[in-house]
Amino acid sequence: MSSSRRARRAAGTACFERTSRGVSRPVSHVNIVFVPEKNPFSGTEPRRLLTEEDEVETAVDGSQASPLAGNGASGHALAAIEPLEGGGAVLAKLARAVEHDLATPDHAPATERAYVHDWADFAAFCGRHGLALLPAAPQTLALYLKALETQRSRSPAGLAAGTVGLSLPTLRRRLAAIASRHATAGLETPTEHSLVRRLLRRYSRARGTAVRKKEPLLIDQLPAILMAMPDDELAMRDRALLLLGYAGAFRRSELVALDVEQLRFSKAGCYVWIASAKNDPRKSGRELFVPRLPATSTKAELCAVVALERWLVIVGPAGAVFRTFNLLGELTITRLDSGDVARILRRRSSAAGVAGDFAGHSLRRGFITNAAKKKVPIENIKRVTGQRSSGIVLNYIATATLDDEPPLLEIIG
């Protein structure tokens, strides 16, 4: 063995002996050491990555901070590492990329937008009253919950009704946003404290846990809405949007996320590739089939496939399927927002004189309601909706068939 190899081996052995609390590992040509770092909030000792140089400093004062403290990803962090020969710029770039990935919240885009809004509201509350934001004390959350319980609603419907306090789902989402930010910062979340849980249970009893549901758009209401539409490009888009949304029982986020490249047409209908969904956070995707209605059918005007084919002549062979129009009435390349689905449905139903408290979910709910009325098997409904739980579908069916064959009529005869 050469003298240089013996020296390098001895250095590695010495590093291991100096670090009796951890284990040294060679990564490429860099010695990286796991050293426990005390967590003052959880009482546990998560481990972080250090180089030999960092390890000596930590052994002296025990106060070396983690370069990624605050990401809350896994309790591990990457320290700055000094390669023995070149490659420093590459490793630094990789470390920055890892930092970015670990600091990026693992939520759906819509959930993250809601969390950003909720966190900003909590931060504003703490700022107004001089309270610590991160980490937040359980007592701070108790005060925040009481403020939310007593403030007047700021929504148009809430203002008209004089509603006081947020709905329970909104309140729970606020707490989830606070918990998410603490987890991202690697801190113990105050939302699980017994004080906060007791207040939330009291709020639930006082406000109730019922969720206000939007009305379904039923198949018998669609013809009137379609008949009231003019014959222009904007109406062509809205017609295809509403018919496809109903025929495929789409969630609004799935509908506006469609690209032309995800559609495959045949004589029988249209195959739609749904790349991601609310219950598919890892984006494994699924394929949905929308049948083509026979031209001789009395309801041929409700064929989503025909309406979609006509609209795609305007859109072209690539890009977002459902796009916005500018103020000049020209089609843009900008994709519709999920909130646009509800706005389009409300505008078109109002113009047709079809009354109802509709939202973007009304198309999906309408499909399930009509299928339940026709006694379509649950598994067939799930094949369209993509729902994995039969319990969720049963909840829809129970509501849709509430007035079917009332037992009292059977009793009386």
VENTA-V470799 format. One record per residue. N is the residue number from 1. RES is the residue in one letter. SS is DSSP state (a for helix, b for strand, c for the rest). OMEGA is omega in radians with two decimals (999 if undefined). D_CENTER is the distance of its C-alpha to the mean C-alpha in whole Angstrom. Layout:
BEGIN
n = {N:N}
res = {RES:RES}
ss = {SS:SS}
omega = {OMEGA:OMEGA}
d_center = {D_CENTER:D_CENTER}
END
This chain:
BEGIN
n = {1:2:3:4:5:6:7:8:9:10:11:12:13:14:15:16:17:18:19:20:21:22:23:24:25:26:27:28:29:30:31:32:33:34:35:36:37:38:39:40:41:42:43:44:45:46:47:48:49:50:51:52:53:54:55:56:57:58:59:60:61:62:63:64:65:66:67:68:69:70:71:72:73:74:75:76:77:78:79:80:81:82:83:84:85:86:87:88:89:90:91:92:93:94:95:96:97:98:99:100:101:102:103:104:105:106:107:108:109:110:111:112:113:114:115:116:117:118:119:120:121:122:123:124:125:126:127:128:129:130:131:132:133:134:135:136:137:138:139:140:141:142:143:144:145:146:147:148:149:150:151:152:153:154:155:156:157:158:159:160:161:162:163:164:165:166:167:168:169:170:171:172:173:174:175:176:177:178:179:180:181:182:183:184:185:186:187:188:189:190:191:192:193:194:195:196:197:198:199:200:201:202:203:204:205:206:207:208:209:210:211:212:213:214:215:216:217:218:219:220:221:222:223:224:225:226:227:228:229:230:231:232:233:234:235:236:237:238:239:240:241:242:243:244:245:246:247:248:249:250:251:252:253:254:255:256:257:258:259:260:261:262:263:264:265:266:267:268:269:270:271:272:273:274:275:276:277:278:279:280:281:282:283:284:285:286:287:288:289:290:291:292:293:294:295:296:297:298:299:300:301:302:303:304:305:306:307:308:309:310:311:312:313:314:315:316:317:318:319:320:321:322:323:324:325:326:327:328:329:330:331:332:333:334:335:336:337:338:339:340:341:342:343:344:345:346:347:348:349:350:351:352:353:354:355:356:357:358:359:360:361:362:363:364:365:366:367:368:369:370:371:372:373:374:375:376:377:378:379:380:381:382:383:384:385:386:387:388:389:390:391:392:393:394:395:396:397:398:399:400:401:402:403:404:405:406:407:408:409:410:411:412:413}
res = {M:S:S:S:R:R:A:R:R:A:A:G:T:A:C:F:E:R:T:S:R:G:V:S:R:P:V:S:H:V:N:I:V:F:V:P:E:K:N:P:F:S:G:T:E:P:R:R:L:L:T:E:E:D:E:V:E:T:A:V:D:G:S:Q:A:S:P:L:A:G:N:G:A:S:G:H:A:L:A:A:I:E:P:L:E:G:G:G:A:V:L:A:K:L:A:R:A:V:E:H:D:L:A:T:P:D:H:A:P:A:T:E:R:A:Y:V:H:D:W:A:D:F:A:A:F:C:G:R:H:G:L:A:L:L:P:A:A:P:Q:T:L:A:L:Y:L:K:A:L:E:T:Q:R:S:R:S:P:A:G:L:A:A:G:T:V:G:L:S:L:P:T:L:R:R:R:L:A:A:I:A:S:R:H:A:T:A:G:L:E:T:P:T:E:H:S:L:V:R:R:L:L:R:R:Y:S:R:A:R:G:T:A:V:R:K:K:E:P:L:L:I:D:Q:L:P:A:I:L:M:A:M:P:D:D:E:L:A:M:R:D:R:A:L:L:L:L:G:Y:A:G:A:F:R:R:S:E:L:V:A:L:D:V:E:Q:L:R:F:S:K:A:G:C:Y:V:W:I:A:S:A:K:N:D:P:R:K:S:G:R:E:L:F:V:P:R:L:P:A:T:S:T:K:A:E:L:C:A:V:V:A:L:E:R:W:L:V:I:V:G:P:A:G:A:V:F:R:T:F:N:L:L:G:E:L:T:I:T:R:L:D:S:G:D:V:A:R:I:L:R:R:R:S:S:A:A:G:V:A:G:D:F:A:G:H:S:L:R:R:G:F:I:T:N:A:A:K:K:K:V:P:I:E:N:I:K:R:V:T:G:Q:R:S:S:G:I:V:L:N:Y:I:A:T:A:T:L:D:D:E:P:P:L:L:E:I:I:G}
ss = {c:c:a:a:a:a:a:a:a:a:a:a:a:a:a:a:a:a:c:c:c:c:c:b:b:b:b:c:c:b:b:b:b:b:b:b:b:b:c:c:c:c:c:c:b:b:b:b:b:b:b:a:a:a:a:a:a:a:a:a:a:c:c:c:c:c:c:c:c:c:c:c:c:c:c:c:c:c:c:c:c:c:c:c:c:c:c:a:a:a:a:a:a:a:a:a:a:a:a:a:a:a:a:c:c:c:c:c:a:a:a:a:a:a:a:a:a:a:a:a:a:a:a:a:a:a:a:a:a:c:c:c:c:c:c:c:c:a:a:a:a:a:a:a:a:a:a:a:a:a:c:b:c:c:c:a:a:a:a:a:a:c:c:b:c:c:c:a:a:a:a:a:a:a:a:a:a:a:a:a:a:a:a:a:c:c:c:c:c:a:a:a:c:a:a:a:a:a:a:a:a:a:a:a:a:a:a:c:c:c:c:c:c:c:c:c:c:c:a:a:a:a:a:a:a:a:a:c:c:c:c:c:a:a:a:a:a:a:a:a:a:a:a:a:a:a:a:c:c:c:c:a:a:a:a:a:c:c:b:a:a:a:b:b:b:c:c:c:b:b:b:b:b:b:c:c:b:c:c:b:c:c:c:c:c:b:b:b:b:b:b:c:c:c:c:c:c:c:c:a:a:a:c:a:a:a:a:a:a:a:a:a:a:a:a:c:c:c:c:b:c:c:b:b:b:c:c:c:c:c:b:b:b:b:b:c:c:a:a:a:a:a:a:a:a:a:a:a:a:a:a:c:c:c:c:c:c:c:c:c:c:a:a:a:a:a:a:a:a:a:a:a:a:c:c:c:c:a:a:a:a:a:a:a:a:c:c:c:c:a:a:a:a:a:a:a:a:a:a:a:c:c:c:c:c:c:a:a:a:a:a:a:c}
omega = {-3.10:-3.12:3.14:3.13:3.12:-3.14:3.14:3.14:3.12:3.13:3.11:3.13:3.13:3.12:3.14:-3.10:3.12:-3.04:-3.10:3.14:-3.05:-3.13:-3.14:3.14:3.03:3.04:-2.99:3.12:-3.12:3.05:3.14:-3.02:2.99:3.12:3.14:3.14:-3.05:3.06:-3.04:-3.07:-3.07:-3.11:3.12:-3.13:3.06:-3.07:3.13:-3.10:3.10:2.99:3.13:-3.12:3.12:-3.09:3.12:-3.13:-3.13:-3.13:-3.10:-3.02:3.09:-3.05:-3.12:-3.13:3.12:3.14:-3.14:-3.14:3.14:3.14:3.04:-3.02:-3.07:-3.10:3.07:3.10:3.11:3.07:3.04:-3.08:-3.12:3.12:-3.13:3.12:3.06:3.06:-3.10:-3.12:-3.14:-3.14:3.12:3.11:3.11:3.14:3.10:3.12:3.10:3.10:-3.12:-3.12:-3.11:3.14:-3.14:-3.12:-3.12:3.13:2.98:-3.11:-3.13:3.11:-3.13:3.08:3.12:3.14:3.11:3.11:-3.09:3.12:3.11:3.12:3.11:3.11:3.12:3.10:3.13:3.13:-3.14:-3.03:3.08:-3.12:3.13:-3.06:-3.04:0.05:3.11:3.11:3.08:3.11:3.09:3.11:3.11:3.10:3.14:3.11:3.13:3.10:3.12:-3.12:-3.03:-3.12:3.13:3.12:3.14:3.10:3.14:3.14:3.14:3.10:-3.14:-3.12:-3.11:-3.09:3.09:3.11:3.12:3.06:-3.10:3.08:3.12:3.12:3.11:3.10:3.08:3.12:3.10:3.11:3.12:3.11:-3.13:-3.12:3.09:3.11:3.12:3.12:3.14:-3.09:3.07:-3.06:3.11:-3.08:3.13:3.14:-3.09:3.11:-3.13:-3.12:3.13:3.12:3.13:3.10:3.10:3.12:3.14:3.13:-3.09:-3.05:-3.04:-3.09:-3.13:3.13:3.13:-3.06:3.08:-3.12:3.05:2.98:-3.04:-3.07:-3.13:3.14:-3.08:-3.10:-3.13:3.13:-3.13:-3.12:-3.11:-3.12:3.05:-3.12:3.10:-3.05:3.12:3.12:3.09:3.10:-3.09:3.11:3.12:-3.13:-3.09:-3.11:3.13:3.12:3.11:-3.04:-3.14:-3.12:-3.06:2.82:-3.07:3.13:3.11:-3.07:-3.09:-3.14:-3.07:2.99:-3.13:-3.11:-3.13:-3.12:3.11:-3.04:3.05:3.11:-3.10:-3.11:-3.08:3.06:-3.07:3.07:3.11:-3.00:3.14:-3.12:-3.13:-3.14:3.12:-3.05:-3.13:3.02:3.03:3.05:3.06:3.14:-3.13:3.10:3.06:-3.07:3.06:3.13:3.12:-3.13:-3.13:-3.12:3.11:3.12:-3.12:-3.13:3.12:-3.10:-3.13:-3.10:3.13:3.14:3.14:3.11:3.12:-3.13:-3.11:3.02:3.12:-3.04:-3.08:-2.99:-3.06:3.07:-3.12:3.12:-3.06:-3.00:-3.14:2.98:3.11:-3.07:3.10:-3.14:-3.13:3.13:3.12:3.08:-3.10:-3.13:3.03:3.03:-3.13:3.10:3.13:-3.12:3.12:-3.12:3.13:-3.14:3.13:-3.12:-3.10:3.12:3.10:3.12:-3.13:-3.12:3.10:-3.07:3.10:3.08:-3.00:3.03:3.14:-3.13:-3.08:3.11:3.13:-3.14:3.12:3.11:-3.10:3.13:3.12:3.11:3.13:3.12:3.14:3.12:3.07:-3.14:-3.10:-3.10:3.09:3.09:-3.13:3.12:3.11:-3.04:-3.12:3.13:-3.11:-3.11:3.06:-3.14:3.13:3.12:3.13:3.08:3.07:-3.08:3.14:3.11:-3.08:-3.06:-3.08:-3.10:3.11:3.07:3.13:-3.11:-3.12:3.13:3.08:-3.12:-3.11:3.12:999}
d_center = {58:58:58:55:53:55:54:50:50:52:49:47:48:49:46:45:48:47:43:44:41:39:39:39:38:39:36:38:41:39:40:36:37:34:36:34:33:33:30:31:28:28:32:31:32:29:30:30:32:35:38:41:42:39:40:43:42:40:43:45:43:40:38:36:32:30:29:25:25:22:19:19:18:21:24:26:26:28:32:33:36:39:40:44:44:42:38:37:35:33:32:31:29:28:27:25:23:22:22:19:17:18:17:14:11:9:5:3:5:5:4:7:9:9:10:12:14:14:16:18:19:20:22:24:25:26:28:30:31:32:29:28:24:24:24:24:27:26:29:27:24:27:28:25:24:27:27:24:26:29:27:27:24:24:22:25:25:25:28:30:30:31:28:28:25:21:20:19:15:15:17:15:12:15:16:13:12:16:16:13:15:18:17:16:20:21:22:23:20:23:20:22:25:28:28:25:24:27:27:23:25:28:26:24:28:29:26:25:22:22:19:20:20:20:23:23:24:27:29:32:31:30:33:34:31:32:35:35:33:35:36:34:32:29:30:30:26:25:27:25:22:23:25:22:20:22:24:21:19:16:12:13:10:12:15:15:13:17:20:23:23:21:24:27:30:33:35:33:30:27:25:21:19:15:14:11:9:6:9:10:8:11:12:15:15:18:20:21:25:25:29:32:34:37:39:42:39:40:36:36:34:31:31:27:29:32:30:27:30:32:29:28:32:31:28:30:29:26:23:20:21:21:22:23:27:28:31:33:32:31:28:26:24:21:18:17:14:12:14:17:17:18:21:22:23:24:27:28:28:30:32:33:34:31:31:27:24:22:18:16:16:19:20:18:20:23:23:23:25:28:27:28:31:32:32:30:29:26:25:26:23:21:22:21:18:16:16:17:18:21:21:18:20:23:22:22:25:27:26:27:30:31:35:35:39:39:41:43:45:45:47:49:50}
END
